[in-house]
Amino acid sequence: MKKRKLFVGIILWLLGVFGPGFFPNLWVDMIVDIRTAIVSGDSGHLILTAFIWAFLGTVQCLFVINGLLIVVKTLLPNILKVTWVFLFIHMVFYILSLIIINQYTPYDGEVVSSLVAGFFTFYMLYYLIHTRFSFWRNLITSGQLLFGFFFLNTMPAVAGYGFGLTDIPASMKVAAEYLDSVSVLDFIGLVFFITLFLSSVMTTRVFITYDRNIAMAKTNYENEMTLDSMRRKAVQTRAYEEIHAITHDLKTPLVTIRGLNSLISLSQDEKKVLEYTERIDDAVTKMSEMITGFLYESNKQVIEAGQIIDHVRMQIPVEDESIHITFHLQDQLPSVYVNKVRVSRALINILENAFTAPTNATIKVVRVEVKADDDWLYIRIEDNGVGISEEIMERIWESGYSTKNTTGFGLAFVKQVMENNKGTIRIDSSVGSGTKVSLVLPVYKEGMEEEEIHES
């Protein structure tokens, strides 16, 4: 691939330098057209000749510049990232190319216009190829710019600045004076130059903006794929965490079963054995309920709110002396119709967040208050941490968002559990005032099971 690009670049450069020598009739025809314009007094021939001459000069420089661009980029790909280095190297080779054209070919090139046009072209192409190298795009943008500059050579008004000094453009200017068409030639040349110059600049900006948008879209797509992959991994991690949690919860009935089984093997009292087997049966039933509740979100049961809180208290033994947790439960709490395992796990997640929240106090205080009225069960968990900023509050419900290097699925999981059990969750917090989490669940009423079945 590299050798092929190098070969293409060299061929383009050779065509630009020596190509005009293979078409001598083109230059002869232009001289004839200039003479025809003088003899006939028709300035239209002169304008047509100016157009053809500017076009041929543009083609020649296009081949030289784009050939050099490919060759230099292929041979020196790592040293062209700095603007002045890029311009210096290309201009050196471009000047050498102009010297070869003037010294070793029968047709002289316009030095001033070629140098100025080459500098602006390379400067423009520097920004264009550093977004994405494309031969055809380079050809379109540089062609417009070069065509505009070569029309300056046909303008008598800029002859004093070194433009249009070779035979053909000089002859056109003499003919324009003879035909009294100097102002026409100047006007056409200026219009073409300004139009093509601005067009090349706008075209370059369009290409660069397009490339940047494509690159940004590609980056966003890759980031989205990465984020999606992270989310999938986070979901798997969350599933593992839930499995770990349920495994921990299952240890209690398993320990009970194992202990009672040992007592049965040692006991000779039939009443005791019967009592132990009943307790084993209860433990197995609890395990079955826990596994079913974990696997199936829709698996709900009528349970006293106090039993849920007791279950939660058993799962969060606080051994850290710097954490002080208190429970304040209303007497005679009502029953609720919920998935006990998942609701318990949601409350445990909230409490774990409260335990790990940073605080400026010596003792972390966590207060759990549970009360109810005829329709709703209210659970409030409050801590004396440093609170949550507004910026973080706006994102706490996002799945995968976390400020603690965790999976970020805790609060999203809690919210999902509450919604699945027809409850709500609200978090009130500000920096320096701690955090209060309010959870609300509907109190159980006769017929809730049938309503749920009907809705599903």
N, C-alpha and C positions, 0 to 999 in steps of 0.2 A: 504493500500500500504506500509506504513512504517513498520507494523508488518510483512508483507510478506518478505520484504527485510531483516529485522532483522533475520527472521527464516532461510532464504537462507544463510545468512552470517554465522550463527552459525553452520548450517549443513556442510558447506564447511570447516569451522575450525575443526570441530570434525572429518571429513573424513581425513583431513591432519594430525591431531595429532594421531588418533587411527586407521586410515585405514590400515597402513602396517601390523598391528597385525592380520588382517583377511586374509592375503595372505602369510603365512609363507613359502610356497613352493617356492616362488620367490627367497627368500634369500638362501634357501637350494640349489636350482638349480644353483645359481651363484657360490656357493662354489664348487659344482660338476664340473662346467665348468672350474674353475680355476685349479682344480686337473687334469681334462682331458687335459688341455693345457700343464701342467707340464709333464704328463705321455707321451703324444703324441709328445711333443716338438713343437706343433703348436701354434704360437703366435696369430693366427687368433682368436682362442677361447678366448684368453685373451682380445683382442681388442673388441670383441663382448660383453664380460662380462662388460668391462668398459663402453661401450655405454649403455647397459641395466641399469647398476647401476646409471649412471648419469641421465638417463631418469626417473627412479623411484624416485630418490631424488628430481628431478625437479618437478615432479607431486605432491609429498608430500608438498614441499614448496609453490607450486602454490596454493594449496587448503588453506594452512594456511594463506599466505599473502593476497590473495584475499578475504578470509573469514573475516579476520581482517579489511580489507579495507572497506568492506560493513558494518560491524557492527559499526565501529568507525564513519564512515560517516553518518550512520543512527542515532546514539545516540548523536554525537557531531558535528552537521553540521556547527555550527557558529564559531568554534574556530580553524578551520584548514586552515585558509587563510594565516597564516604566516608559512614560510617554516620550521623554526626550531621547531615550535610547532607541526606541522604535523609530522615531522620526530621523534621527541621525544616521542610523544604519541604512534605512531605505533611501534617504536622500543622497547618501554617498554613492550607492550603487546606481541610483537614478541619474545623477550627474555624469557618472562614468558612461552610462548608456547614451546620454545626449552627446558626449564627446565622440563616442564611436559613430553615432549617426552623422555628425557633422564632418568627421574626418575620413570615414571609410565608406560612405554611401554618397551617391550622386545628388541627393536632395537634402539640403540643409534644413534643420529643424529650428523652430522659433525658440530661442533660448529663454528670454524673459518670461513669456507667457507659459512656457513648458515648466520652468522652475516654480513659478507662483502657483500654477494649477497643480503641479505635482505635490507641493508642500500642503496645500489645502486638502487635496485628495487623500494623501497619506494620513493627515491629521484626522480627517473624518472616518477613514477606514479603521483607524486605531480603535475607536470606540465601537465601531460596528462589528469587527471580527472578535472583540473580546466578550461579546455576548454570544455569538454563534457564527463560526466561519462558514460562509456560503458564497461560492463563486458567482452565481447569478445575481445575488443581491448586491455584491460588491460591484458587479458590472453595471447594474442599473443606477446605483447611486453615484459611482465615480463617473459614469458616462454623462450624466446630466451636468455634473460640475465641470468636467473637462470641456464639454460642448459649449457651455456658457463662457468659459475663459477663452476658448479659441475664437469665439466671435469678437472678442476684444481686438484681435489682430486685424480684423477687417474695418475697424473704426479709425478714420483719419484723426479724430480728436485725441487719441492716446498714442499716436505714433511717436511723439516726443518722449514718451516714457519707456521706449524700447519694445513696444508691441508692433508686430507686423512689419519686420524689417527685411524678410526674405523676399525673393523675386515676385512671387505671385501676389501676396497681400500688398506689397509696395506698388505693383502694377495696378491693382484694383483701386488704390487710393488716387493714383494719377488719373486713371480713367474716370473716377468719381468727380475729380476737380474739373476735368474736361467736359463732363456731362452735367455739371452743376448739381450733382447728387450727393455731395458730401454730407449734408444734413440728413438725408434719407438713410445713408449707410450708417451714420452715427446713431440715429434713432433706432433702427432695426437691431444694430449690434447691442445697444444698451438694453433694449427691451428683452432680447434673448438672454443676455447675461444675467440680468436681475431675476427674470422668471426662472431660468434653469438653476441659478444659484440657490434661490429660496426653495425651489422644488427639491433639490438634492438634500438640503438641510432637513426639510420636513419629512422626506422619505426616510432619511437616516433615523430621525427621531421615531417615526412609526415603527421601523424594524426593531430598534432598540427597545421601545416600549413593549412591543409584541413579544420579544424574546424574554424580557423580564417578567411579563405576565405569565408566559408559558413556564418559565423557571419557577415562579412563585406558585403556580398551580401544581406543578410537579412536586415541589417541596411540601405544599399543603397536603397533597395526596399521600406522599410518603409518610408525613407526620401523622396523618389520619390512620394509615395502615399500622404504623408503629403504635399509636394510641389504642387502636382496636386490638392489636395483639396484646398490649399491656392490660387492656380491660379483660380480655379472655383469660389471661394468666391470673389477673386479680380475682376474677370469678372463681377460677379453680382454687386459688389460694383461700378465698372466702369459704368455698365448699369444704376445703380441708380444715379450716378453722371451726366451721360448724360441726364437722365430724369429730374433731378433737373435743369440742364442747360437749356434744352429746355423749361421747365416750366417757368423758369425765363424769357426766351426770349419771351414766349407767353404772359407774363403779359402786355407788352406794347400795343399790339393790343386789348387785353381784356379791358384794362383801357380806350382805345380810344372808343371802342364799348359802354362801360358802360356810359362814359361821353356824347357821342353823343346821346345815347338813352334818357338820361335825358333831353338834350336840345330839342329833338324832342317832348317830352311830354309837354314842356313849350312853344314851338314856335307855332305861328299861321301863319307864313309865309311859303307858299308852296314851294317857291324857296329854302329857308333855309332847309326845311324838305327834299327836294330832294337832296340838297347838302350833308346833314348829312347822308342820306341813302346810297349815293354813297360812302362816306368815310367809312361807316360801311361795305359796300360790299368789299371795298379795304382791310380793316383790316381782314375780314374773309378770303379773298383770301390769304393774307400773312400768316395767321395762318395755312391754309391748306397746303401751300407750305412748311412752316417750319416743319410741322408734317410729310409730305410726304418725305421731304429731310432727316429727321432724321431716319425714318423707312427704307428707301430704298436707299442704297448706289449708285445704278445705276441711281437714279433720278437726272438728270442734266439739266441745263438750261443755256442759253446764258445770261450773265450778265456783266455789266461794272465793271471793277476791282475797280473803285472808290466806287461803291456802296457796295462792300464787305468790303472795308476798313471803310466806314462810318458806316456800320452795326456793325463792330467790335468795333469801337470807342464808339458807343452807349452802348455796353455791358460791357465796362470796365471803369466805372467812378472811377477815382483815387481820393480817399479822404485823403490818407496819404500824408502829406506835405513833407515828406522826399523822395518822389518819384516824379521825373520829367520826363514826357514822351513827346516826340516831334514826329510829323509826317511830313515827307518830301515827297510829292507826285509830280510826273512828271505831267505836264499839258497834258490833252487829253490822259488819260490812255485807252488802248484798252479793248475790251470785252474778256471774257474767257468762256469756256464751262465746267462748273463744278457743283458739288453739293454744292450749296451756304451754306446750313446750316452746313454741315460737314467741309467745308473749313474754314468757319468763326470760328467754334468751334476749329479747329486745330490751327488757328492763336491766338485765345484767350488763348489756353493752353500754347503756346510759350510765350506769354506776361506774363501770370501768373507765369511761371517759372522765367522770367526775374525779375518780381517784388519781388519774394521771395528769389532770389539768394543772399547770403551774400555778403557784400561789406565792404571795409575798408574806403570808402569815406563817408562824412557826408550826401550827397545827392545821392540817387540812380538815375542814369540817364539812361533812356531807349530811344533809338533812332530807329524810324521806317522809313525806306526809301523804296519807291516803284517807280520803273521805268520799262520801257519796250522798246523793239525794235520790229522789224517786226515779229519775231517768238516767243518771250518769254516775260513773265512777271516776273520781279525780285522783290522779297520782302526780305528785309534784316532787321532783328531785332537784335540790338546790345545793350549790357549793360556794365556797369563799375564794375561788380562784381569781386569776387576773382578768377574767372575762374574755370576750371575743370581739375583735375589731369589726367594723362595718364591712370592710372588704372581704373578710373571711366569712361573715354571716351570709353574704350574698351567694356563697358557693358551698355551704355546708351540706346541702342536700344533693350535690352532684355526685353521681356514682363514680368512684375512683379518686375523688379529691380528698386529700389528707394533708395535715400539717405535722404529722408525727411519724412519717416514714412507715405508715401502715398501708394496707390495701385501699383504705378510704371507702369501704363499703359498710361501715358501722351504722351511721345515721341513715344512709339510704336503705339499709336493711330494716332498721327500726321503723322508718316511715312506711315502707311496704307492708310490714307486719301490722301496723296500726290500721292502715287502709283496708287490708284484707279482713280485719276484724271489726270493720265499720267504726273505727276510732280515729282520733286525730292526735297530732303532736305539735307542740309549739315551743320554740326556744326563745327566751328573752335574755339578752346579755349585752353588755357594753364594757369597754376597757376599764378595769379598776373596780367593777361592781359585781363580779362573780357571774355565774350562769344559772338560770332557772329553766328546767325542762318540765313542761306540763303535758301530761298524757291523759286523754279522756276516752273512756270506753262505755258503750251503752250497757245499762243494767239489764239483766236477763228478765224477760217477761214471757208469759205463756204464749206458745205458738211461734217463737223465734225460729225454731228448727224448721218448721213447715214453710215459713216465709223464705228462708234461705234456700230450701230445696226448690221452691217455686221460682225464685229469681234465677237460679242456675239453669 
